């Protein structure tokens, strides 16, 4: 069962009866209206949001491989990229174009995807700090 479907404004499943929604198995109340916009949206909005983040991290991964090869040329290269460095540069360039185009055309969805990533950074640093102990 999808949370977005349960908390959708149409309430297609007839589960949401009012404000707040009580989940007896969790023994707490979930205030529906503040979270409704966070978990619902059209399928297109979800695709743009996740697609923006996917393109961003793909470009960062390819760029990081290029930086690693530049800084550590003595490392063993198990795979040779055809026409290196032109193909990775072309990929990163097109990815940046897609990111800018998406930011211009769909700024809300793009920034929500970016905000999701940024909200995860404190957790990343917290867990990283715990693993050092």
Backbone as a chain_set.jsonl record, in Angstrom:
{"seq": "XXXXXXXXXXXXXXXXXXXXXXXXXXXXXXXXXXXXXXXXXXXXXXXXXXXXXXXXXXXXXXXXXXXXXXXXXXXXXXXXXXXXXXXXXXXXXXXXXXXXXXXXXXXXXXXXXXXXXXXXXXXXXXXXXXXXX", "coords": {"N": [[0.844, -1.167, 0.0], [0.612, 2.186, -0.844], [1.895, 5.072, 0.706], [1.448, 7.641, -0.272], [-0.89, 7.229, -1.699], [-2.66, 6.613, 0.344], [-2.723, 8.989, 1.834], [-3.646, 10.751, -0.034], [-5.312, 13.575, -1.563], [-7.701, 12.812, -2.749], [-8.359, 10.513, -1.432], [-8.651, 7.765, -2.243], [-8.711, 5.154, -1.281], [-10.274, 5.308, 0.946], [-9.31, 5.433, 3.546], [-8.268, 7.514, 5.102], [-9.684, 9.296, 7.572], [-9.829, 11.712, 8.838], [-8.346, 14.497, 10.56], [-6.069, 14.245, 13.09], [-4.625, 11.32, 11.472], [-4.93, 8.184, 12.855], [-2.822, 5.535, 13.637], [-3.241, 2.497, 14.757], [-1.477, 0.289, 15.077], [0.98, 1.47, 15.409], [0.631, 3.13, 17.509], [0.492, 5.952, 17.631], [-0.328, 9.3, 16.549], [-0.58, 10.48, 13.283], [-0.183, 13.489, 11.869], [-1.968, 14.373, 9.168], [-2.431, 16.56, 7.116], [-0.013, 18.369, 7.08], [1.951, 16.611, 6.08], [0.938, 15.743, 3.73], [1.508, 17.013, 1.242], [4.129, 16.301, 1.003], [4.322, 13.553, 0.517], [2.686, 13.054, -1.598], [1.753, 13.593, -4.981], [1.992, 14.012, -8.518], [2.772, 11.335, -10.764], [4.606, 12.155, -12.623], [5.878, 14.306, -11.315], [7.233, 12.93, -9.296], [8.982, 11.406, -10.842], [10.53, 13.419, -12.081], [11.702, 14.571, -9.828], [13.214, 12.386, -8.688], [14.7, 11.724, -10.945], [16.284, 13.987, -11.388], [18.033, 13.888, -9.194], [19.241, 11.434, -9.721], [20.601, 11.925, -12.18], [22.34, 13.908, -11.281], [23.98, 12.506, -9.382], [25.045, 10.547, -11.052], [26.615, 12.076, -12.805], [28.42, 13.117, -10.941], [29.682, 10.752, -10.141], [30.995, 9.885, -12.5], [32.655, 12.088, -12.939], [34.201, 11.916, -10.628], [35.668, 9.589, -11.07], [37.26, 10.444, -13.152], [38.776, 12.409, -11.836], [40.081, 10.797, -9.964], [41.655, 9.198, -11.649], [43.322, 11.149, -12.622], [44.625, 12.136, -10.335], [45.785, 9.826, -9.239], [47.513, 8.222, -11.153], [48.964, 5.871, -11.159], [47.428, 3.744, -10.333], [45.906, 0.526, -10.851], [44.079, -0.035, -13.774], [41.232, -1.544, -14.394], [39.485, -1.413, -16.495], [39.349, 0.065, -19.635], [38.354, 3.125, -20.889], [36.796, 3.879, -23.905], [38.075, 6.349, -26.082], [38.922, 8.018, -24.016], [39.813, 11.087, -22.549], [37.48, 12.087, -23.573], [34.867, 10.932, -23.87], [33.89, 10.639, -21.121], [33.941, 13.369, -20.413], [32.096, 14.388, -22.225], [29.799, 13.085, -21.333], [29.548, 14.18, -18.714], [29.225, 16.853, -19.408], [26.766, 16.818, -20.896], [25.149, 15.899, -18.841], [25.263, 18.039, -17.018], [23.986, 19.93, -18.598], [21.412, 18.79, -18.738], [20.733, 18.923, -16.02], [20.687, 21.726, -15.58], [18.704, 22.47, -17.408], [16.513, 21.08, -16.357], [16.343, 22.302, -13.842], [15.626, 24.857, -14.668], [13.184, 24.409, -16.04], [11.562, 22.851, -14.299], [11.655, 23.88, -11.462], [10.727, 23.517, -8.78], [10.39, 20.72, -8.301], [13.001, 19.9, -8.836], [14.517, 21.274, -6.898], [13.38, 20.182, -4.617], [14.287, 17.569, -4.808], [17.03, 18.035, -4.537], [16.996, 19.13, -1.971], [16.22, 16.887, -0.523], [18.501, 15.297, -0.716], [20.32, 16.973, 0.616], [19.196, 17.001, 3.153], [19.877, 14.508, 4.007], [22.593, 14.653, 4.509], [23.436, 15.478, 7.225], [22.79, 13.093, 8.624], [24.49, 11.292, 7.348], [27.06, 12.27, 8.105], [26.829, 11.962, 10.854], [26.565, 9.124, 11.155], [28.979, 8.411, 10.038], [30.739, 9.473, 11.853], [30.096, 7.919, 14.078], [30.996, 5.419, 13.194], [33.72, 5.63, 13.295], [34.448, 5.334, 15.883]], "CA": [[0.0, 0.0, 0.0], [1.435, 3.371, -0.976], [1.548, 6.135, 1.642], [0.894, 8.738, -1.05], [-2.26, 6.88, -2.051], [-3.466, 6.687, 1.563], [-2.881, 10.381, 2.235], [-3.95, 11.591, -1.183], [-6.492, 14.418, -1.364], [-8.905, 12.105, -3.196], [-8.584, 9.424, -0.485], [-9.24, 6.709, -3.068], [-8.9, 3.917, -0.534], [-11.212, 5.53, 2.031], [-8.662, 5.128, 4.823], [-8.075, 8.729, 5.879], [-10.989, 9.747, 8.04], [-9.788, 13.08, 9.325], [-7.077, 15.061, 11.011], [-4.981, 13.451, 12.528], [-4.871, 9.921, 11.178], [-4.382, 7.345, 13.917], [-2.374, 4.215, 13.217], [-3.232, 1.742, 16.016], [-0.327, -0.597, 15.221], [2.129, 2.258, 15.814], [0.221, 3.823, 18.732], [0.708, 7.393, 17.591], [-1.144, 9.979, 15.557], [0.166, 11.097, 12.192], [-0.934, 14.635, 11.332], [-1.993, 14.18, 7.721], [-2.257, 17.695, 6.202], [1.341, 18.866, 6.825], [2.751, 15.656, 5.329], [0.24, 15.363, 2.504], [2.238, 17.491, 0.077], [5.439, 15.679, 0.953], [4.243, 12.186, 0.027], [1.803, 12.92, -2.75], [2.137, 14.31, -6.176], [1.778, 13.222, -9.71], [3.858, 10.429, -11.104], [5.593, 12.964, -13.338], [6.648, 15.05, -10.323], [8.134, 11.982, -8.637], [10.018, 11.039, -11.812], [11.433, 14.564, -12.234], [12.439, 14.684, -8.568], [14.229, 11.332, -8.584], [15.568, 11.799, -12.121], [17.247, 15.057, -11.165], [19.051, 13.381, -8.267], [19.959, 10.363, -10.408], [21.533, 12.538, -13.125], [23.358, 14.586, -10.486], [24.938, 11.555, -8.829], [25.744, 9.901, -12.162], [27.653, 13.013, -13.25], [29.441, 13.164, -9.895], [30.443, 9.493, -10.162], [31.893, 9.896, -13.66], [33.669, 13.117, -12.69], [35.123, 11.457, -9.589], [36.583, 8.633, -11.688], [38.243, 11.244, -13.902], [39.677, 13.024, -10.852], [40.906, 9.73, -9.406], [42.658, 8.824, -12.65], [44.274, 12.257, -12.756], [45.435, 12.223, -9.116], [46.471, 8.56, -8.96], [47.673, 7.515, -12.431], [49.641, 4.593, -10.975], [46.47, 2.694, -9.976], [45.543, -0.447, -11.88], [42.831, 0.301, -14.455], [40.672, -2.796, -14.892], [38.692, -1.164, -17.684], [39.767, 1.256, -20.371], [37.227, 3.826, -21.497], [37.107, 4.294, -25.269], [38.223, 7.792, -26.336], [39.112, 8.748, -22.762], [38.834, 11.61, -21.6], [36.401, 12.794, -24.28], [33.543, 10.389, -23.575], [33.391, 11.066, -19.807], [33.678, 14.81, -20.444], [30.84, 14.569, -22.95], [28.734, 12.655, -20.427], [29.395, 15.181, -17.651], [28.681, 18.056, -20.034], [25.335, 16.624, -21.142], [24.464, 15.801, -17.546], [25.107, 19.413, -16.511], [22.942, 20.574, -19.409], [20.129, 18.246, -18.284], [20.451, 19.481, -14.693], [20.299, 23.132, -15.719], [17.418, 22.503, -18.109], [15.49, 20.644, -15.409], [16.197, 23.379, -12.849], [14.901, 25.972, -15.291], [11.824, 24.023, -16.405], [10.836, 22.297, -13.157], [12.482, 24.247, -10.308], [10.227, 23.016, -7.496], [10.734, 19.307, -8.183], [14.46, 19.787, -8.8], [15.001, 21.732, -5.598], [12.951, 19.205, -3.61], [15.24, 16.461, -4.889], [18.28, 18.511, -3.947], [16.764, 19.257, -0.528], [16.216, 15.532, 0.035], [19.905, 14.9, -0.582], [20.946, 17.796, 1.646], [18.685, 16.571, 4.452], [20.574, 13.287, 4.384], [23.986, 14.914, 4.866], [23.709, 15.367, 8.664], [22.776, 11.686, 9.008], [25.715, 10.69, 6.833], [28.183, 12.65, 8.953], [26.608, 11.361, 12.161], [26.914, 7.709, 11.078], [30.407, 8.334, 9.762], [31.404, 9.75, 13.137], [29.893, 6.74, 14.925], [31.776, 4.281, 12.708], [35.131, 5.857, 13.631], [34.668, 4.982, 17.301]], "C": [[0.896, 1.239, 0.0], [0.97, 4.466, -0.029], [0.934, 7.314, 0.91], [-0.545, 8.485, -1.44], [-3.165, 7.009, -0.837], [-3.744, 8.139, 1.921], [-3.228, 11.301, 1.081], [-5.202, 12.414, -0.927], [-7.785, 13.715, -1.771], [-9.31, 11.008, -2.231], [-9.281, 8.261, -1.176], [-9.509, 5.429, -2.288], [-9.862, 4.073, 0.632], [-10.631, 5.274, 3.402], [-8.569, 6.365, 5.706], [-9.432, 9.28, 6.274], [-10.97, 11.18, 8.521], [-8.404, 13.458, 9.786], [-6.973, 14.877, 12.498], [-5.404, 12.016, 12.257], [-4.2, 9.075, 12.256], [-4.021, 5.978, 13.354], [-2.274, 3.366, 14.479], [-2.014, 0.838, 16.169], [0.925, 0.155, 15.643], [1.886, 3.028, 17.104], [0.65, 5.291, 18.754], [-0.172, 7.985, 16.502], [-0.251, 10.649, 14.536], [-0.641, 12.262, 11.663], [-0.855, 14.635, 9.808], [-1.736, 15.444, 6.904], [-0.836, 18.232, 6.037], [2.174, 17.935, 5.969], [2.14, 15.302, 3.982], [1.01, 15.798, 1.269], [3.598, 16.848, -0.084], [5.39, 14.309, 0.294], [3.352, 12.016, -1.188], [2.331, 13.756, -3.886], [1.859, 13.428, -7.371], [2.976, 12.33, -9.953], [4.973, 11.195, -11.81], [6.469, 13.754, -12.365], [7.648, 14.142, -9.605], [9.285, 11.576, -9.561], [11.016, 12.179, -11.994], [12.305, 14.71, -10.993], [13.548, 13.647, -8.492], [15.179, 11.349, -9.769], [16.632, 12.864, -11.977], [18.385, 14.571, -10.28], [19.878, 12.285, -8.935], [20.99, 10.928, -11.388], [22.666, 13.237, -12.38], [24.417, 13.606, -9.986], [25.668, 10.772, -9.916], [26.879, 10.784, -12.659], [28.775, 13.102, -12.214], [30.301, 11.898, -9.887], [31.435, 9.475, -11.315], [33.001, 10.921, -13.457], [34.667, 12.652, -11.634], [36.098, 10.41, -10.129], [37.661, 9.375, -12.474], [39.258, 11.885, -12.956], [40.604, 11.971, -10.258], [41.993, 9.307, -10.396], [43.708, 9.916, -12.824], [45.207, 12.318, -11.542], [46.267, 10.979, -8.851], [46.652, 7.761, -10.252], [48.337, 6.147, -12.29], [48.694, 3.449, -10.632], [46.185, 1.783, -11.161], [44.184, -0.07, -12.463], [42.23, -0.965, -15.049], [39.873, -2.626, -16.185], [39.178, 0.118, -18.337], [38.558, 1.843, -21.079], [37.621, 4.228, -22.918], [37.105, 5.82, -25.394], [38.328, 8.612, -25.051], [40.043, 9.919, -23.015], [37.619, 12.255, -22.271], [35.013, 12.249, -23.938], [33.064, 10.746, -22.16], [33.104, 12.564, -19.749], [32.369, 15.118, -21.159], [29.651, 14.192, -22.065], [28.482, 13.696, -19.34], [28.797, 16.467, -18.217], [27.189, 17.941, -20.312], [24.552, 16.513, -19.842], [24.254, 17.182, -16.936], [24.028, 20.155, -17.287], [21.553, 20.098, -18.972], [19.757, 18.825, -16.922], [19.998, 20.931, -14.778], [18.94, 23.267, -16.397], [16.278, 22.097, -17.172], [15.267, 21.693, -14.322], [15.403, 24.543, -13.411], [13.438, 25.614, -15.536], [10.982, 23.545, -15.249], [11.587, 22.609, -11.868], [12.012, 23.639, -8.988], [10.644, 21.561, -7.296], [12.239, 19.115, -8.07], [15.004, 20.173, -7.435], [14.549, 20.815, -4.465], [13.868, 17.983, -3.621], [16.567, 16.824, -4.261], [18.146, 18.647, -2.433], [16.751, 17.892, 0.15], [17.635, 15.043, 0.259], [20.561, 15.678, 0.555], [20.452, 17.434, 3.042], [19.366, 15.293, 4.936], [22.007, 13.507, 4.817], [24.26, 14.868, 6.373], [23.702, 13.918, 9.158], [24.032, 10.974, 8.544], [26.896, 11.01, 7.747], [28.05, 12.074, 10.367], [27.026, 9.895, 12.158], [28.403, 7.519, 10.796], [31.205, 8.536, 11.055], [31.267, 8.551, 14.081], [30.767, 5.572, 14.49], [33.274, 4.441, 13.025], [35.457, 5.426, 15.043], [34.954, 3.538, 17.475]], "O": [[1.845, 1.314, 0.78], [-0.223, 4.76, 0.035], [-0.005, 7.93, 1.414], [-1.343, 9.42, -1.507], [-4.305, 7.458, -0.956], [-4.871, 8.488, 2.272], [-3.113, 12.52, 1.212], [-6.066, 11.998, -0.155], [-8.845, 13.987, -1.208], [-10.473, 10.607, -2.204], [-10.354, 7.825, -0.759], [-10.444, 4.697, -2.609], [-10.237, 3.079, 1.254], [-11.363, 4.934, 4.331], [-8.768, 6.281, 6.918], [-10.228, 9.678, 5.424], [-12.026, 11.806, 8.601], [-7.416, 12.812, 9.438], [-7.864, 15.4, 13.167], [-6.43, 11.558, 12.762], [-3.013, 9.249, 12.528], [-4.828, 5.344, 12.674], [-1.298, 3.502, 15.216], [-1.553, 0.633, 17.291], [1.849, -0.453, 16.184], [2.829, 3.522, 17.722], [1.112, 5.799, 19.775], [-0.693, 7.27, 15.646], [0.725, 11.311, 14.89], [-1.693, 12.05, 11.061], [0.209, 14.87, 9.234], [-0.864, 15.405, 6.036], [-0.464, 18.539, 4.905], [3.021, 18.397, 5.205], [2.776, 14.621, 3.177], [1.15, 15.013, 0.331], [4.163, 16.845, -1.178], [6.323, 13.936, -0.417], [3.279, 10.922, -1.748], [3.268, 14.538, -3.721], [1.532, 12.249, -7.237], [4.058, 12.551, -9.408], [6.152, 10.906, -11.609], [7.678, 13.858, -12.572], [8.78, 14.546, -9.34], [10.422, 11.421, -9.116], [12.222, 11.937, -12.056], [13.509, 14.946, -11.099], [14.704, 13.996, -8.255], [16.355, 11.021, -9.614], [17.77, 12.664, -12.403], [19.557, 14.808, -10.574], [21.09, 12.217, -8.733], [22.128, 10.461, -11.423], [23.821, 13.166, -12.798], [25.613, 13.846, -10.148], [26.813, 10.37, -9.71], [27.983, 10.297, -12.906], [29.95, 13.155, -12.576], [31.508, 11.966, -9.654], [32.591, 9.093, -11.133], [34.161, 10.651, -13.768], [35.855, 12.959, -11.732], [37.244, 10.354, -9.683], [38.829, 8.985, -12.464], [40.456, 11.901, -13.241], [41.792, 12.231, -10.069], [43.136, 9.084, -9.998], [44.861, 9.625, -13.14], [46.413, 12.521, -11.683], [47.357, 11.079, -8.287], [46.009, 6.726, -10.427], [48.277, 5.341, -13.219], [49.111, 2.29, -10.639], [46.217, 2.208, -12.316], [43.239, 0.186, -11.716], [42.673, -1.416, -16.105], [39.618, -3.604, -16.889], [39.39, 1.129, -17.668], [37.831, 1.139, -21.78], [38.665, 4.849, -23.117], [36.221, 6.49, -24.861], [37.881, 9.758, -24.999], [41.048, 9.711, -23.695], [36.814, 12.901, -21.599], [34.079, 13.026, -23.737], [31.904, 11.131, -22.012], [32.14, 12.988, -19.112], [31.623, 16.006, -20.746], [28.632, 14.883, -22.045], [27.334, 14.054, -19.074], [27.956, 17.098, -17.576], [26.427, 18.857, -20.002], [23.417, 16.982, -19.755], [23.185, 17.466, -16.395], [23.249, 20.914, -16.711], [20.629, 20.902, -18.849], [18.601, 19.178, -16.691], [19.032, 21.322, -14.122], [18.121, 24.093, -15.994], [15.206, 22.702, -17.194], [14.129, 21.944, -13.925], [14.596, 25.149, -12.704], [12.549, 26.423, -15.27], [9.781, 23.813, -15.221], [12.111, 21.693, -11.234], [12.844, 23.28, -8.155], [11.186, 21.205, -6.249], [12.706, 18.272, -7.303], [15.855, 19.477, -6.88], [15.249, 20.68, -3.462], [14.187, 17.429, -2.569], [17.163, 16.024, -3.54], [19.075, 18.32, -1.694], [17.222, 17.757, 1.279], [17.941, 14.448, 1.293], [21.28, 15.099, 1.369], [21.201, 17.547, 4.012], [19.422, 15.032, 6.137], [22.594, 12.623, 5.442], [25.253, 14.259, 6.773], [24.511, 13.55, 10.01], [24.579, 10.143, 9.268], [27.649, 10.112, 8.122], [29.052, 11.739, 10.999], [27.756, 9.457, 13.048], [29.009, 6.56, 11.273], [32.203, 7.861, 11.306], [32.208, 8.21, 14.798], [31.235, 4.809, 15.334], [34.007, 3.453, 13.017], [36.619, 5.179, 15.367], [35.161, 3.082, 18.6]]}, "num_chains": 1, "name": "protein.A"}
